[in-house]
């Protein structure tokens, strides 16, 4: 869960993370231990906050045997405004993932960089997105316009084919060198996928070493 400066300022406790998880996925029922694992905390740390959010009508709960599940109360008059607020902060990456899903078979890697990845964004910060694969700006623009309208933030996208990206990195392109040195939030793929595109040797894992020793 992204913990942005804006989210931390508005909800300085674990409550902000709980709201972000439940309200940006309003159809999902969360079991207590599942929610705690997702938020990287303990179930006991959530119980008081969950009760408060249920009591005030922001979340609803249901019981199945000994288990209690929680989800967003979409009938609450506060739901549309709260969800919109959280999508503009913690919900950025899921919104981008959803927008790029129809194009994902043509995307090798996609990640957010800049102030958002550094967690230094403010309410008016643009979102810097880099996409590598067989898609161009003409393919990406319609999908990203929907994200901009939904989040109220401008998305600045740069796209490269895998070959072009690899060649520019090999030529030590200043722009890409700066991006690669900085933090990244992956929307598609991982750091390993990016390294493979660049042509870096794959790092050996413990399982790889065990196989070689046999």
N, C-alpha and C positions, 0 to 999 in steps of 0.2 A: 504494500500500500504506500503510495507516494504521500509523504508528509511535507506539504509545501509550507512556506512561511505564512501565507494567508490562512491556510487551514489551522496552523498552530496558533496564530494570533486570535482567530475566532473561537476555536475550541482547544484550549491548551492542555486538555487531559486526554485519556484514552477514548473519551466520548467522540471526539472528532473522527478518529479512525473507525470506530464502530458505525457512525453515521455514514461515512464514506463507503464502507463495505456494503451496508444494507441498502442505502438509498440509491446508489448507482447500479445496483443489481436488484431492482425492486420485486422481481418474480421469484427470487431464490429464498427458500427457507433454510436458515442456518441453525444447525445444532450447536449447543454451547461450546463443546470442546473443539468443534470444527472452526468456529469463529475465532476462538482463542488461538488456535494453531495458525490460522491465516494472519492474525494480527501479531503473532509472535509474543504472546503473553500467556497468562494462566487463566483458566476459567473463573477462579475466585475473584480475579481483578475486574471481571466484567459484570458480575451478577448485580451489583448495586446500580451500575449505570443502566443495564438492561431493564431493570425494574422501573427506574425513573422514566425511561423513554417509553415503556409500555403504559405506565400510569398516565402519562400526559398525551397519549394517543399518537405518538410518532412512529412507534413500532407496534406490531401485534404479535401474539404468541399463541401456540397451540401445543397440546400435550399428546404424545403417543406413548403409552405405557409409562415408563419412568423417564422418558426423554422429553425435553421441552425445546421447541423450535421457535425461531424468531424471524420476522421479515418486516419490510417496510409496510406501514399502513398507508396504502395509496389513496384511501378515501379521506385522509386528513387534508384540510384546507391548506396546511403548511407544506404538504408534500411537493407540489410543483416548484415552489420557490426554493425549498431546501435542496431538492435534487439538482436544480439548475445551478445553485451555488456550489455544490460539491462537485458536479461535473466540470465546472470551470477551474477547479483546483485539483483535487485528487483524481478525478475521473478523466483526465486528459488522455492518458495512454490507452485505456479501454476504448475511448471514442475513436482514436486513430486506428486501433486494431480493427474495429468494426468497419470503418470507412475503407480500409485497404483490403479487407477480406476478399472481395470479388476479384482482386488483382493479385492475390498472394502467390498463385502458381507462377507468375511472371516476376516475382520479387525475390531476389536472393538474400537481401538484408535491408533493413530499414531501422533507423534509430533517430532519436531526438538528441540534440546537442545544445551547447550554449547555456544561457542562464537557467533554462528549465532543468537541464541535466545537472547543473551545479547546485540546484535548489536555491538559486538567488533571484528567482523571478518575482515580479510584483504584479499587481492586478492588470496592468496594461502591457505586460511583456508579450512580444511575439513568440511564436513557437517555431524553432528551427528544426527542420526535418530533412534528413538525407536518405535517399532511396537508391539502391543498387539493383539493377536487373534489366529486364526487357520491357520497361515501361518508361514513357516520357512524360513531359509536363502536360501534354494534351490528354493523356490517360488519367493523370493524377488530379488535375485541377478540378473536374466536376465533383469528385468524391471529397476532396479537401474543402471545397466551398461549403459543403453541408456541415462539416466539422466546425468551420469558422462561424457559420450561422448558429449552430447549436451551442458553442462555447463562448461566442462573443469575442474571439481572439483570432488574430491573423496568423496563418500558417505559412511560413516561408519554406518552400520545398526546393531542393536541389537534387537532380537525378543524374545517374551515370550508368552506362552499361558496365558489366563486370570487367570487361577488357579495358575500357577507358579508365575506370577507377584504378585498376592495378597499374596501368602505365603511368598515370599521374602520381600515384604514391611512389612508384619506383623512381620517377624523376624528381622526387622531393618537392612536389607542389606545396607552396607555403600554406594555402588555404586548407588543404586536406591534412597536412602535417599538424597544424594547430588543432584541428578537429580530433584527429586520432590520439593526440596527447591528452585531450580533455576527457571528462566523464561523459558517458553515453547512457541513454535509456532506450533499450531495444524494443521496437514495436514488432519486428519480424526477425527471427534468427537470434544469434548470440555472438559473444566475442569470438568464440571458436569459428563460427561461420565467417565472420569478417576476416579473421586471420587466414582462413583458407582462400578467400577471394584474393587477398593481397599476395598470397603465396608463401606465407610464413610456415616453417616446419611445424607440424602438429606436435603439441606438447605430450609427452608420454604420461599416461595415467598409471595408477597403481595396478589396475587390471591389465594394462598393456605390458608392464614389467613382469607380472606374474606369468603371462602367456609366453613371453620370451624365455623365461627361466625354465620352462617345462621341456 
